[in-house]
Amino acid sequence: MNVLVLFSYGSLETIDDVAAFYNDIFHGHATKEHILAGVNQYETIGMADPLAGNTKRIGRAVTKRLRKATHEKWNVLIANHHSKPSIETVAKKCASMNLKRVVTFGLTPFHSITGNQAYEKKFNKIFRAEDNTTTLIHAPPYCENELFIEVLTDRVKTAQLWLPYTVRSDAEIIFTIHSMPGIAEVHQKMINQYASLAKKLLTH
């Protein structure tokens, strides 16, 4: 058996999980206002947590491809930074399963010191403390993958074509990314990857 571990910031199964989710984000000091704001945000979405749903769908799709490509058994586990099951819990579970290999995959396309890199280090430390023989592979960031670039290029073109013809050629394309804590110099690798991707989308 092989296991694909998907790293996630948080995957909420029910709106009842919001309080624990925000309390973990604020290191046990979430106020009633923080939690209420979180509940209101999820209620505004009007649907189950999209991050959890999308993560599960990606996991099913990727393991299906892995089974077809390797002709081996694959299972998927989601390891969360701020919700259950945690990265620590999943790492210990994998160490107890007598697996052939474990592949971790961060769903954000960029290298991030406080994101994928931190998740990998935490998982590796806990997993290797109990299992020093199973093959452990950390999938690299996929911001340079041509198929990923094609998908984003199509989205940019679709958005541009939606504009009125009279302003289409003058419209500016603005790329945004989830903010990263700390100073820019520390996250220069991610910034360079992001700038490179944006450039490719405009010239693809």
N, C-alpha and C positions, 0 to 999 in steps of 0.2 A: 504494500500500500504506500502511496505517495500522498502528501498533503500540500495544498496550495493555501498559504496564509495571506489574506488580504488585510492590509493595515488600513484602519479607518479612524478618523478623528472621534467619531461617535456614531453608534447605530441604535436608534431608539425603537423598541418594539411597540410601545404604547405611550400615549401622552402622559400616563402616570409616571413615566421614567424621567420627565423633564426636570423635576426638582433635584433628583440625584445627579443628573447630567450637569446642571448648572452649579450644583454644590461642589462637584469634582473640579469643574473649570476654575472656580474661585477658591480652590484648596480648602474646602470646608467652611467658607465664610460667605456663601451666597446669601443675600438679603431676600426678604419677601418680595421686594420690588424687582430684583433680578429674576426670580423665579416666575413671578406674575408676567413680566415682560416676555419671558421665554414661552410660557404657555400661550399668551396672546399671539405671539409670532406663529406658533404652530397652528393655532386655530385659524389664523388669517390664511395660511396656506390652504386649509380646507381639505387636507388629505394626509395619509400616513407619511411619516418622515421620508422624504424623497431620497436622502442619502442612504438610509438603510435599505430601501427598496432597490435602488440602483446598484448598490454594492452586492446584494444577493443575486441580482440578475447577471451582473458581470462575473461573479463567481461561478454560477452555473454554466455560463457560456464558455469561459476560459477552461474549466475542467472538462467540458465536453470536447473541446479542441485538443486538450492534452491527452485524453483517453484515446482519441482517434489517431493522434500523431505517434504516441508511444506504445499503444496496445497494452497499457497497464492500468491498474486501478488508481483513481485519483479522488480525493475528497477535498472539500473546501471548508476552511474555518476563517471566521472574521475576528480579528484582534483589534480591540478599540482602545483609544487613548483615554477617553473620558466616559466610557460606558461599559456595560458588561456584554460579553466576556472581555476582560482586559487583556492586554498584551502579555502580562505576567501569567495569567491563567491559561491562555492558549499555548504559551511557550512550554509550560509544565505539562500540559496535556499531550503536546507533540512528543515531548521527551519520554513519556510513558507508553507510547503506542508502538514501539519497535518498528519504526518506519524505514523504508528504503531511502527516501529523500524528502526534504522539506524545501519548498520554494516560497519565499516571501515576495510580496508584490505591493508596492505603494501606489495608490490610485491617482495621486497627483503626479503630473508628468515631469516635474522638476526636482533637482537635487535641493534638499532643504535641511539645514543643520538642526532646526527645531521640529522638523517633520519626519520625512522618511529616514533620514540618517539617524535621528534619535530613536526612532522606533526599531530600526534594525539593531542598533547597539544594545538596547534593552532586551530585545528578544534573544539575541545571540548570547548575552551574558547568562540569562536564566536557562536557556536551552542547553548550552554547553556545560553548565554546572552539573547537569544530570545526564547528558548524553553527548559523549565526545566522539562518537563513531558515525552517526547518521550523516549523510551528505546534506549540507545546508547551503542553499543558493539564494542570494538576494538579487532579484531582478533589477537591472539598472533603470534609471529614468528613461522615459520613452519620448521626450520632447523632440528628438531628432528622427523619430520613426516616420518614414515617408507616408505610410497609411494614415497615421495620426495627422500629419500635415495636410493631407488631401481632404480629410474630413473637416478640419478647421477652415481650410481655404474655401470649401463649398459653403460653409456657414457665413463666411465674410461676404462672398459673392451674392448669396441669397439676400442678406441684409441690405447690401448696396443696391441691388435691383429693386428692392421694395420701395425705395425712395422715389419721389416724383422725378421724372426725367429732367425737369428744369434745374434741379439742384444736385442731381446725382454726381455729376463730374466735379462739383465743388465741395462735396461732403468730406469731412475728415473722419478717419477711422481711429478710434481711441481704444487701446487695449488696456484692460485692467486685470489685476491679479489680487488674490487674497493677501492681505497685509501680513508681513513677517515681522516679528518683534526684533528689536535690536538695531544697531547701526548698519548702514548700507555696506560698509567695507567687510563686515563679517559674512554677509550674504552675497558677496560678489559673484560667486559661481552661479547661483540661481538667477541673479539679475542678468548675467551674460547669456545664460540659456534662454531666458525670456526674451531678451532683446533680439537674439538670433532667430528665435521662432517667429516673432512679429515681422522681422524683415523678410523671412521666407514666405510668409502668408501674403505679403504685399507684392512679391515678385514671382510667386509660383505660377 
